[in-house]
Amino acid sequence: MTRTKLIAEPDKPILRMTREFDAPRDLVFEVWTAPEHIPQWWGPGYLTTIVDKMDVQAGGLWRFVQRDPQGNEYAFHGVYHAVVSPERVVNTFEFEGAPGQVALETAVFDALPDGKTQVTATSVFQSVEDRDAMIGSGMEDGAKETWERFAQLLATIQQATAR
């Protein structure tokens, strides 16, 4: 099984995650960018994710709201700056619970042999302190679970398509 790798170099406001998925690049890109798929993989499984806005094009807005079992809500939003299918997506990311801490995210989708895809997601924060605050929030475990759920959804879609 492929694991998510998270890299945060000292003294750089950058966080990079990579993972290989056992699915073709077109499918990986589709699942990453289609609003109907987001609630099935984005965020930890104990939270319900609602896509409030998702206009996947340069200048388009996105906003996701997560709800925990007690009814508490956590919202995230941003703007898409570039969408090049099926190669990359560039957008901003801001947790509404920490306004002003905006990161610029770039997700790159590289086709690999045997129909696999490597996703490299790079987040550039305004400061090392902002990056470290994000990591300190428990984001690492949430991100790893998110990417595991993403891999499971890809497998489910491929199994359903193969029938």
C-alpha positions in Angstrom: 0.0 0.0 0.0 1.3 3.5 -0.9 1.6 5.9 2.0 1.2 9.7 2.0 4.5 11.5 2.4 4.4 14.8 4.2 7.5 17.1 4.0 7.9 20.3 6.0 11.5 21.6 5.7 12.8 23.7 8.5 12.7 27.5 7.9 10.6 27.3 4.8 6.9 28.1 4.7 6.2 25.2 2.5 4.3 21.9 3.1 4.5 19.2 0.5 2.5 16.0 0.3 2.9 13.2 -2.2 1.2 10.0 -2.9 1.0 7.4 -5.6 -2.6 6.3 -6.5 -3.4 3.1 -8.4 -5.6 4.9 -10.9 -5.1 6.7 -14.2 -4.4 10.4 -14.2 -7.7 11.4 -15.9 -9.7 9.7 -13.1 -7.6 11.1 -10.3 -8.1 14.6 -11.7 -11.8 14.1 -12.1 -12.3 12.8 -8.6 -10.2 15.7 -7.2 -12.2 18.4 -9.1 -15.8 17.1 -9.2 -18.1 18.5 -6.6 -20.1 15.3 -6.3 -17.0 13.4 -5.2 -15.7 15.9 -2.6 -18.0 14.8 0.3 -16.8 11.2 -0.1 -13.1 11.9 0.5 -12.3 15.4 1.7 -11.5 15.5 5.4 -11.6 13.0 8.2 -14.4 10.4 7.9 -16.1 11.4 11.2 -16.9 14.8 9.6 -19.6 15.4 7.0 -18.4 17.6 4.2 -20.8 19.9 2.3 -19.7 21.6 -0.9 -21.1 25.1 -0.6 -19.4 26.4 -3.7 -17.1 24.8 -6.2 -16.4 26.5 -9.6 -13.3 24.8 -10.8 -11.9 27.3 -13.2 -9.5 30.2 -13.0 -11.2 32.9 -10.9 -13.8 30.4 -9.6 -14.6 30.2 -5.9 -14.7 27.2 -3.6 -16.1 26.7 -0.1 -16.5 23.5 1.9 -18.2 23.2 5.2 -17.5 20.3 7.6 -19.9 19.3 10.4 -19.0 17.1 13.3 -21.4 14.7 15.1 -22.2 17.5 17.6 -23.3 19.9 14.8 -20.2 22.2 15.0 -19.2 23.5 11.7 -15.7 24.3 10.2 -15.5 26.1 6.9 -12.7 26.4 4.3 -12.6 28.5 1.2 -10.4 29.8 -1.6 -10.1 30.9 -5.2 -8.9 28.8 -8.1 -6.0 30.5 -9.9 -5.3 27.8 -12.6 -6.9 24.6 -13.7 -5.1 22.6 -16.4 -6.9 19.3 -16.9 -5.6 16.7 -16.1 -2.2 18.2 -15.0 -2.6 20.7 -12.2 -4.9 22.8 -10.0 -3.7 26.0 -8.3 -5.9 27.6 -5.6 -5.8 29.4 -2.3 -6.8 27.8 0.9 -8.1 29.5 4.0 -9.6 28.0 7.2 -12.3 30.4 8.3 -11.5 29.7 11.9 -8.1 31.3 11.3 -8.9 34.2 8.9 -5.9 35.8 7.2 -3.8 32.7 7.2 -4.0 32.0 3.5 -1.9 29.4 1.7 -1.4 29.0 -2.0 -1.8 25.3 -3.0 -0.7 23.6 -6.2 -1.7 20.0 -6.9 0.2 18.3 -9.7 -1.0 15.1 -11.3 1.8 13.0 -12.9 1.0 10.0 -15.0 3.1 7.0 -14.0 3.7 3.6 -15.7 1.0 0.9 -15.2 -1.8 3.4 -15.1 -0.9 4.9 -11.8 -0.8 8.6 -10.8 1.4 10.5 -8.4 -0.2 13.6 -6.8 2.1 16.2 -5.4 0.3 18.9 -3.4 2.4 21.9 -2.3 1.1 24.5 0.0 3.0 27.8 0.4 2.1 29.7 3.6 2.8 33.3 4.4 5.2 32.4 7.1 6.8 29.4 8.8 4.6 30.1 11.8 1.5 29.8 9.8 2.7 26.5 8.3 3.6 25.2 11.7 0.2 26.3 13.2 -1.5 24.3 10.4 0.6 21.2 11.1 0.0 21.7 14.9 -3.8 21.8 14.4 -3.8 18.0 13.6 -3.8 18.6 9.9 -1.2 15.9 9.2 -3.4 13.0 10.5 -6.5 14.6 8.8 -4.6 14.9 5.5 -3.3 11.3 5.6 -6.9 10.0 6.3 -8.2 12.3 3.5 -5.8 10.8 1.0 -6.5 7.3 2.2 -10.3 8.0 1.6 -9.4 9.4 -1.8 -7.5 6.2 -2.7 -10.5 4.1 -1.5 -12.9 6.1 -3.6 -10.8 5.7 -6.7 -10.7 1.9 -6.2 -14.5 1.9 -5.7 -15.1 3.9 -8.9 -12.7 1.6 -10.9 -14.4 -1.5 -9.6 -17.9 -0.2 -10.5 -16.6 0.8 -14.0 -15.0 -2.6 -14.6 -18.4 -4.4 -14.1 
